[in-house]
Amino acid sequence: MEYFSAAKQVNDRTALLRLLHRQAMTLGFGAVAYLRPSTSDIGRMDLQEIGFPDGWASEYLHEQYFLHDPHLSYVVRTGRCIQFSNITEKRELSAAEEAYLERLSIWELGDGFLVPAFGTLPMPGVGVAPYPGWFSFRQLNGSAVDNANVAVLEAIAQATHIQSGRIVNSAGDGQKKLAPREVAILNWMALGKTNGEIGTILGIATPTVATYVRRLYNKLEVSDRTAAAVKGVKLGLINN
């Protein structure tokens, strides 16, 4: 299938999801979502989607529905995909899970499949660790579910997840890589040093340090020294 070779050429997560969406549409699914553990915020999830109603993804994350999503719970526990409409046949639901399904019905997403994918990622302080992902293929209209080839969905989900992991490894989960001098300055910032003090330590001018600090903020997507230090710890850039 051309999808597999095409996915290997993509170096951006957003572009990768767009490619997956185009493939899913050829299979009759109008919406795809990719849920995975955050690599920068332990205990949280990252979610990308295309084709879902506006606001669904932000509500899912903000309300932490992944804690009460019975489809996700089933797939995590069994390692097998599930058709959304079959969840009540697979297991007894808790009150929180039933409440989630009631809320979910408001969005009128239609039926589809939740497909697991598996991989590994190097984690700071841990080494190589298991890194799962879950793909939602939703049929908003039509009969895609009735004619679905689940093996194909599993294959393209796995290929997408593996390539996403490669992108994380090469690009630091979307963050631009820090130069050695930037890492050094980040570590001195974490120790509470001012720009002037860092300049003296490293033998560079204070304005030059300020320029590096601005670059750090941009690359780490933060706006102050404390947030930069916290992000640096999460990314394994701060020496203990």
C-alpha positions in Angstrom: 0.0 0.0 0.0 1.3 3.4 -0.9 0.4 4.8 2.5 3.2 3.0 4.3 6.0 4.4 2.1 4.4 7.8 2.1 4.2 7.9 5.9 7.9 7.2 6.2 8.6 10.4 4.3 6.7 12.7 6.6 8.6 14.6 9.3 5.8 16.6 10.9 3.1 15.2 13.1 0.3 17.4 11.8 1.2 16.5 8.2 1.3 12.8 9.2 -2.2 13.0 10.6 -3.5 14.7 7.4 -2.0 11.9 5.4 -3.8 9.4 7.7 -7.0 11.2 7.3 -6.8 11.1 3.6 -6.2 7.4 3.7 -9.1 6.9 6.2 -11.4 8.7 3.9 -10.7 6.2 1.1 -11.9 3.6 3.5 -15.1 5.5 4.3 -14.1 7.1 7.6 -14.6 10.9 7.7 -12.8 11.5 11.0 -9.6 10.3 12.7 -8.1 11.1 16.1 -4.7 10.1 17.5 -4.4 9.9 21.3 -1.1 9.3 23.0 0.6 9.9 26.4 2.3 13.3 26.6 6.0 13.1 26.5 6.4 16.5 28.2 3.6 16.4 30.8 3.5 13.2 32.7 -0.1 11.9 33.4 -1.6 13.9 30.6 -2.5 13.0 27.0 -1.9 14.6 23.6 -4.7 14.5 21.1 -4.8 15.4 17.4 -7.9 15.1 15.3 -9.3 15.8 11.8 -12.9 15.7 10.9 -14.4 15.8 14.4 -16.8 18.5 15.5 -15.2 21.7 16.7 -14.7 21.6 20.5 -14.8 17.8 20.9 -11.0 17.4 21.3 -10.6 20.3 23.7 -13.4 19.0 25.9 -12.1 15.5 25.9 -8.7 16.7 27.2 -10.0 19.5 29.5 -12.4 17.2 31.2 -9.9 14.3 31.2 -12.4 12.0 29.6 -9.6 9.5 29.0 -9.9 8.6 32.7 -13.5 7.4 32.1 -13.5 6.4 28.5 -14.6 2.7 28.5 -13.5 2.2 24.9 -10.0 3.4 25.8 -10.0 1.3 29.0 -11.0 -1.8 27.1 -8.3 -1.3 24.4 -5.6 -0.6 27.0 -6.5 -3.7 29.0 -6.9 -6.1 26.1 -4.5 -4.7 23.5 -7.3 -5.2 20.9 -9.4 -2.8 18.8 -13.0 -2.3 19.5 -16.0 -1.1 17.6 -17.5 1.8 19.6 -21.0 0.6 19.5 -20.0 -2.8 21.0 -18.6 -1.6 24.3 -21.6 -2.6 26.4 -21.4 -6.1 25.1 -17.7 -6.3 26.1 -17.8 -5.2 29.7 -20.0 -3.8 32.4 -19.7 0.0 32.7 -19.1 2.1 35.8 -21.3 5.1 36.6 -18.6 7.5 35.4 -18.2 5.6 32.1 -21.9 5.6 31.5 -21.9 9.4 32.1 -19.1 9.8 29.6 -21.0 7.8 27.0 -24.1 10.0 27.6 -22.1 13.1 27.1 -20.4 11.6 24.1 -23.7 11.0 22.4 -24.3 14.8 22.2 -21.5 15.1 19.7 -23.2 12.6 17.3 -19.9 11.1 16.1 -21.3 7.9 14.6 -19.8 4.5 14.9 -16.3 3.4 14.2 -13.3 1.7 15.7 -10.7 2.5 18.4 -7.4 0.9 17.3 -4.3 0.5 19.6 -0.8 0.9 18.3 2.5 0.0 20.1 6.0 1.3 20.1 8.9 2.5 22.4 10.5 5.9 23.1 13.6 6.9 25.0 12.4 8.7 28.2 14.7 10.9 30.3 15.8 9.0 33.4 14.0 5.9 32.3 15.7 4.7 29.1 13.6 3.1 26.4 10.0 2.7 27.6 6.8 1.4 26.1 4.9 4.1 24.2 1.3 3.3 23.1 -1.0 5.2 21.0 -4.7 4.9 20.1 -6.4 5.8 16.9 -10.1 6.6 16.5 -11.7 6.0 13.1 -15.2 7.5 13.0 -17.9 7.1 10.5 -19.9 10.3 10.6 -22.0 9.2 7.6 -22.3 6.2 5.3 -21.7 2.5 5.9 -17.9 2.4 6.5 -18.2 0.4 9.7 -20.2 -2.4 8.1 -17.6 -2.8 5.3 -14.5 -2.1 7.4 -11.4 -4.1 7.1 -10.1 -3.9 10.6 -6.7 -5.5 9.7 -6.1 -2.5 7.3 -7.0 0.0 10.1 -4.7 -1.7 12.5 -1.9 -1.7 9.9 -2.1 2.0 9.0 -2.5 2.9 12.7 0.7 1.0 13.6 2.6 2.6 10.7 1.5 6.0 11.7 2.4 5.5 15.4 5.9 4.2 14.5 6.5 7.2 12.2 5.2 9.6 14.9 7.7 8.1 17.3 10.5 8.7 14.8 9.5 12.3 14.5 9.6 12.6 18.3 13.0 11.1 18.5 14.4 13.4 15.7 12.7 16.6 16.7 12.3 16.4 20.5 8.5 16.0 20.4 8.0 19.1 18.2 10.5 21.2 20.0 13.5 22.6 18.1 16.8 21.0 19.3 18.8 23.1 21.7 22.5 23.9 21.0 25.0 23.0 23.7 25.4 26.6 24.7 21.7 27.0 25.0 21.5 23.9 27.3 24.3 25.3 29.4 22.5 28.6 29.8 19.2 26.8 30.6 21.0 24.9 33.4 22.4 28.2 34.9 19.0 29.7 34.6 17.6 26.8 36.6 20.1 27.6 39.3 18.8 31.1 39.6 21.6 32.9 37.8 21.0 36.3 36.2 21.9 37.0 32.6 24.9 39.0 33.9 26.1 36.2 36.1 25.7 33.7 33.3 27.7 36.0 31.0 30.5 36.1 33.5 30.5 32.4 34.0 30.5 31.6 30.3 32.7 34.5 29.2 30.2 36.2 27.0 28.4 39.5 27.0 25.2 40.0 28.9 23.2 41.1 25.7 24.4 37.8 24.1 23.0 35.8 27.0 19.7 37.7 26.7 19.6 36.7 23.0 20.1 33.1 24.0 17.4 33.3 26.6 14.9 34.6 24.0 15.8 31.7 21.7 15.3 29.3 24.6 11.8 30.7 25.3 10.9 30.3 21.7 12.2 26.7 21.3 10.7 25.6 24.6 7.5 27.5 24.0 7.5 29.3 27.3 7.5 32.9 28.4 9.6 33.1 31.6 12.6 31.6 33.4 10.7 29.4 35.8 8.6 27.8 33.0 11.8 27.3 31.0 13.4 25.5 34.0 10.3 23.3 34.5 10.2 22.4 30.8 13.9 21.7 30.8 13.5 19.2 33.7 10.6 17.4 31.9 12.7 17.1 28.7 15.7 15.8 30.6 17.8 18.9 29.8 18.5 20.0 33.4 21.4 18.3 35.2 20.6 17.2 38.7 
